[in-house]
């Protein structure tokens, strides 16, 4: 077979067109499967590693462009060629914007189809090879560190992964909560199925229900077509409810019902959908405190916290700092095509004296800056200090009060406040309300700080 990566999936509601296209492709030695709509297509894609999708624009139920949009949001890497008998420039532009590799008009000429398919499959092959190479270099999916805390964390992941129990992952921003969830999924029996994430803090409260559970066409203003929610997209796999502590009470109640019954109804729908999804949830907030204040449901808390896992802050395992820094630096140098750089003892001492409010994420970002901004192959304290900030080195394990002298505290806070707020905004996709909640500020206060620091909101 020509397409060693899997079959070509034809999605068209016209049987004659499906048969015609299948015949042309099979004559060239391609393996072909077909579907009359996106519902059947999803079932086929769940059971097969599809090499290429030939997708019609006009389909019964969910249209081709809507389906393509879903695939993009799910980070589905299957290449797509769009087909249409009523093609317009606007449709072709939209299809390309959503990630389609080509747009062919009906009636489709056999030679035109074969050229397009060959090009798409070649690109898919190159993408697969590139992914393999990046996998060898991209070690960020590993839980790096030799400290007792990291050994305990890896042991907890190894114990929890094979089970189907729900896992609640807690820890500060930047400690790798999503990384832990992905490690759990990767080590589970669901590893070949989707891993879907939804940030409960970044989505407005009135849209979160639709994002989670989906909606039917006409369910509300703007619902022009059926939309599958994150739960349905994660069927057979795992769903991470990130920043679960920021979920509004109404959605908490509906989530509890879904978890109890194992099924859902789309917004505006009447039928139920049976779910087969493992749930991970994560938060940087104190759910015990939220429960006490009535901000988080007691019953939902216990539903989610079957297995608790704590992501340690970087300051709690400083002995891993050197290993993590060197790991990230090697990774970025390799991906960036640079010679590997070395970190001097003085530079490492400087990093050990830094409080790392952004945790491992901040360290990773620093190593990327170092790779780009430091021209030489040796990173000294002088080169690093300009990128890290004016913090004096201290002994390993010192508290935040030890890491900057009283005289330098104002300078330290002024230097890092803007970066910390920008980092928080980045985590919630620019949602100011969500950022304010994470920072423990009211929205008006955060707006004043943004204006003072020259940050556009």
Secondary structure as GFF3:
##gff-version 3
##sequence-region A 1 457
A	DSSP	beta_strand	8	11	.	.	.	ID=ss1
A	DSSP	alpha_helix	15	27	.	.	.	ID=ss2
A	DSSP	beta_strand	32	35	.	.	.	ID=ss3
A	DSSP	alpha_helix	38	47	.	.	.	ID=ss4
A	DSSP	beta_strand	52	56	.	.	.	ID=ss5
A	DSSP	alpha_helix	64	73	.	.	.	ID=ss6
A	DSSP	beta_strand	79	84	.	.	.	ID=ss7
A	DSSP	alpha_helix	89	97	.	.	.	ID=ss8
A	DSSP	beta_strand	102	105	.	.	.	ID=ss9
A	DSSP	alpha_helix	110	137	.	.	.	ID=ss10
A	DSSP	alpha_helix	148	161	.	.	.	ID=ss11
A	DSSP	beta_strand	167	170	.	.	.	ID=ss12
A	DSSP	alpha_helix	177	186	.	.	.	ID=ss13
A	DSSP	beta_strand	195	199	.	.	.	ID=ss14
A	DSSP	alpha_helix	205	213	.	.	.	ID=ss15
A	DSSP	alpha_helix	230	233	.	.	.	ID=ss16
A	DSSP	beta_strand	238	242	.	.	.	ID=ss17
A	DSSP	three_ten_helix	244	246	.	.	.	ID=ss18
A	DSSP	alpha_helix	249	261	.	.	.	ID=ss19
A	DSSP	beta_strand	263	264	.	.	.	ID=ss20
A	DSSP	beta_strand	273	274	.	.	.	ID=ss21
A	DSSP	beta_strand	278	283	.	.	.	ID=ss22
A	DSSP	alpha_helix	287	293	.	.	.	ID=ss23
A	DSSP	alpha_helix	298	304	.	.	.	ID=ss24
A	DSSP	beta_strand	307	310	.	.	.	ID=ss25
A	DSSP	three_ten_helix	314	320	.	.	.	ID=ss26
A	DSSP	alpha_helix	321	335	.	.	.	ID=ss27
A	DSSP	beta_strand	342	343	.	.	.	ID=ss28
A	DSSP	alpha_helix	345	352	.	.	.	ID=ss29
A	DSSP	alpha_helix	359	373	.	.	.	ID=ss30
A	DSSP	beta_strand	378	379	.	.	.	ID=ss31
A	DSSP	alpha_helix	381	388	.	.	.	ID=ss32
A	DSSP	alpha_helix	409	427	.	.	.	ID=ss33
A	DSSP	alpha_helix	432	439	.	.	.	ID=ss34
A	DSSP	alpha_helix	443	453	.	.	.	ID=ss35
###
